[in-house]
């Protein structure tokens, strides 16, 4: 950790020298990807000034901690309000802000005044509590907001294509005719809230990603709406013991035109390999158009094998099953050098065990007309 602090001033000086010698008048992409701390606020201001003076088109500021043992601090870099009104921002097409404080008002200014701004990602900004994305004049097509204390999010009369959010209770959707891709990154929320807030776009949705636990599955099983246009379903399922996945079949009933099914199973940080569970009587729904299945963090548990068998019996057009046993520490996506070497070693061990289970268990049950790919 001491070395990180020692290298920070060297890094900041190096960046300043590089930018000082750079002669370009326009910038296509400018990316700040570091954890400098609050001692370098003036440097960050100057780097942003450099970007907007050159009419940057794609701006990413990622200040999430990346060092060993680092965690997001309560002190964040505040996006300078004085920069927001600069006309040079108007060429922006992509804006990504992570661990950067920006208010809803300032973000709305970008949306209203950057006529080319199509994609916005904001992560870990505690100042973002309210946001109005309204008006057909907005060019915004993709919106991703995570780990922000949103209390109100209103999206109305816009041609948004994709929406990713982890606070569905804050969301109100009105007249979003092109919204076809939705990702809800939260578990244990009322399914009624999900259904109510997305009711205006269920019949158009083509890609749906949901994070859930077994209790959520049971709720969806009873209340899942029809999804006639859905082509791809991604389920991130958190399991903490040997629990049934049978409720997932309700999605196959609701989405008769599903072509790709991806399940990412998050287990506690222990092996849990090859465990068994009594077979269940599951309602059979034909999935006539399903062609590709992906199973991530495969552990060889009986519920996983039962799911594969169910799909083989009911997906008449199935062409390929991809099994990815690679284990990701808690599914949190930490930077590689954040993870302790002992954790990396255990990750590798779990991954190799999962790969052996997949080869042993699935190799004999997959028919010849279905390709099996084990990563």
C-alpha positions, 0 to 999 in steps of 0.5 A: 500500500505504501508503494501506491502512495509513493507512485501517485505523484510520479504518475500525476507528474507523468500525465501532466508532462504527456498532456503538456506535449500533446498537440491535438486540437480535437480528442476522440476519447479521453479516459482517467482511470486511477485512484489518486485521492483528494490530494490531486483534485487540482490535477483532475480539474486540469485534466478535465479542462484539457479534455473539454477544451479539445471537444472530447467525444468520449469521456470516462472518469473512473476513480474507483479504488483499485489498490490492494486493500482499498475501498471506496471512500466517503470523499469523492471528486466533485465534477466541477460545476464551472465546467458543466456549462462549457460549450466544448462539452457539446460534442460529447457522445459518451459520458462515464463517471465512476466515484465522481460526484455529480448532481442530477441537475448537472447531469440533466444539463449534459443531457439537454445540451449535448446533442450527440450524447447517446450513452451515460454511465454513472456509478457510485455518486452519492449526489445523484438522488433525482434525475429527470430524463424527459423530452423527445429532443434528447439523443440519449439511447443508453442509460446505466446508473448504479450504486447511487442513492436515487430517490426519483428517476423519471424517464419520459418521452425519450427514445431510450433503447437500454436502461440498467439500474439497481433501484427500480422503486425510484423509477417511473417510465412513460412513453419509451417506445424504443426501450427494448433492453432492461437490466435490474441489478438488485435482489429481494425487491417486490416483484409487483414493483418491477411489473408495475414500473415496466408494464409499458414496455413488457411487450417490446422487451428483447433483452432482460437481465435480472438479479435474484435469489430463490425467493424472487424466483418463486415470486416471479413464478406466480406473477411473471408477465408475458414477454412475447418479444423477448429474445435474450434472458440473463439471470444472475442468481444468488444461491447460499445453499442447495436450492431449487431453480425450477421456478426459472421455467416460468420465464420460458412460459412467459417468453415463448420466442426466447433464443438465448438464455444465460444464467450466472450463478453466484455461490458463497466463497466456498466450493459447494461442488457436486452436491445433490438434491432430490429431483423435482416434478417441474412443469414442462414448457416448450421453448421452441426457439431457444438456440443457445444456453450459457451457464456461468460459474458451473459447480456440478450441483444437481440443480444445474444438471436438472436444468440442463436436462430440462432444457434438452427435453424442452428446447427443440432447436437447441444448438449450443450449451456454453459452460463457463466454470470460471469463478469470480470473487463474489461477482463484484468485479474487483480489479485484478490486483485488489484480490489477495493472492490466496483468494486468486489461488482458491478461485483457480482451484474452484474453477478447475474443479468446476471444469472437471465436473462439467466434463464428467457430468455433461459429456455423456448427456449432451446429444450429438446435435448440441455443441458443448463448449466448456471454457 
